[in-house]
Amino acid sequence: MSYTRRREALRVQLRQSELDALLVTDSLNVRYLTGFTGSNSALLVHAEGDECSVFATDGRYDTQSQRQVPDLRRVIDRSVRSRLVKDATENRIGRLGFESHVVTVDGHAALAKVTAAVQLVATSRPVEALRLIKDDAEVAVLRAACAAADTALAGLLAEGGLRPGRTEREVGRDLEARMVAAGAAGRSFETIVATGANSAVPHHRPTDAVLCRGDLLKMDFGALVDGYHSDMTRTVVLGQPAQWQREIYELVAAAQAAGRAALRAGAQVRDVDAAARDIIAQAGHGGDFVHGLGHGVGLQIHEAPALSQCGVGTLAAGMAVTVEPGVYLAGRGGVRIEDTLVVSGGEPELLTLTTKDLVVVPC
Amino acid sequence: MSYTRRREALRVQLRQSELDALLVTDSLNVRYLTGFTGSNSALLVHAEGDECSVFATDGRYDTQSQRQVPDLRRVIDRSVRSRLVKDATENRIGRLGFESHVVTVDGHAALAKVTAAVQLVATSRPVEALRLIKDDAEVAVLRAACAAADTALAGLLAEGGLRPGRTEREVGRDLEARMVAAGAAGRSFETIVATGANSAVPHHRPTDAVLCRGDLLKMDFGALVDGYHSDMTRTVVLGQPAQWQREIYELVAAAQAAGRAALRAGAQVRDVDAAARDIIAQAGHGGDFVHGLGHGVGLQIHEAPALSQCGVGTLAAGMAVTVEPGVYLAGRGGVRIEDTLVVSGGEPELLTLTTKDLVVVPC
């Protein structure tokens, strides 16, 4: 079972850091390590094994946690963290790691007050280090989330959902409803629908602006499936494209293809960014590509690694990332093309399958 | 303007705590104090006045922050917090408060590394203390959010949306779509629709369970308007109610009325809980009311004050809270009735206006 394997992988790190146990308090990290989806939980992963590990939640989640976490000792207590630190004291844990990027200054003071017998040791995102590499179960869910977004956009296009006269907001809601109909629990982030000059704003929120013939229409959206986030951007043109629209579309498409081609285990993240960015810069639009090339996706819509000019690190097989260059011409319009992919030793697996050829919406 | 007034109110607290300034890093608190709605921001509120205060965000939000925060000095920097601490150093700030319930242990270490010249002082939720009392602008938005939920439920009932054969999930999506059509930006939390025996689960997630004649149907939902959350629960019966259904409905309705009657500036929060709880306990159902009576609502769906048996504190005019007793009979069904209200010196203002008489859905 994957949760058992993930906890076992975490133990390797604990032993390397000479920790007796780790107190996991980030709810996504608890979910990753146990499958529990409730809103109040903590987990003590013991270096020696699952038989010494403990899961805590409150009374509202007694039944749910029994079902979702059948393989660990469970305690029911409103103060999940303090309870596990007490438990650690009773079980003579000496060095207890805690997630210092999650626990607040007040939270740390409260834990330190529970006991003087346990030494609280700051750790550097040990669970996130595991989450960087998606296992088969995770890739399968990401594939399903990306498929829901593909299905939604295909339906929207096929059924004339992008006609002049509709508003950005209407298109956004339509996409979201279609993702839910395609099996998503909901959207994975606030849908971006930006038409005409609005498409030049990288993170435009949908307004009552009306789609018009001749507009570039940028849609950045994703589906949430079993807690995992898909992320895709497509830019289409309503009616026959003008020359400048076609030019920046082809430029961004070429940059995106170069980014995907550079996406490979062993590559430096900044080199992947550069592969796409150089093409845009050489065309004289370097200043119009105002953000990083991409980011990791998984239980969060934005997670490590960051593919950017100042990013540090190396890609590894199993990382799920976006590749999303853009060129934005203020007052005129912009193009972004974004896929979600899984890194491998060879060509990455493309999860968002909608075409990247310029779609001309007849109108 | 209300943001200016809120910052001025915060200054009173800063002076009492002998702080030269407060570094606000919670994004809802920044929004409360400035109106900024982006995802990366920090605010330094100087004790001397707005002319010494500074707002920080990153390049993505340059245009947006110019519009939303026209009245403060703005700096654009990706590292919003460090930048403001540097700024504080240059401006010879001695004692700088920080939100110790928000800043993580790692975050604090990073800020301390920026400078030794500034003393970082933990504070006890000073902005949340202000947010407890809603001003007129906030009450107006909460009223609109509650109205969107009322409109959604009225439409659902009027148009036969609660017919046997539909699933919980369908009803949930229908309610959510209707709230959006009524002007909401979205739902304010995951909608609860629980039919038949599922209604006995306090926080049931909608499933494909089908509505049946004779079911108690519990709907707990809310609308999001301008960042503010409404919260309402209504329980209806599909077809003629059985005697036990009518009895627990009337019991919960009486308890809810008693809770509302006790809701008044100056009341202890635990006394308000007790006013409702005693009625349920006297009827022999004390053990079936397994949660607190209510909670504050505002920029968060759950915020202070908590109306519960172990709650501490006194109500004040302008607090927006829910009153939501419930009786849950495992395996049979449950009833919860919940309103959002604003506390005053006299009778509270009721924001959720849907009837609390038992609605019998003809079928």
Interface residues (C-beta under 8 A of the other chain):
Chain A: G59 R60 F98 S100 H101 V102 V103 T104 V105 D106 G107 H108 A109 A122 R173 A177 V180 V201 P202 H203 V290 H291
Chain B: G59 R60 T63 F98 S100 H101 V102 V103 T104 V105 D106 G107 H108 A109 A122 R173 A177 V180 P202 H203 V290 H291
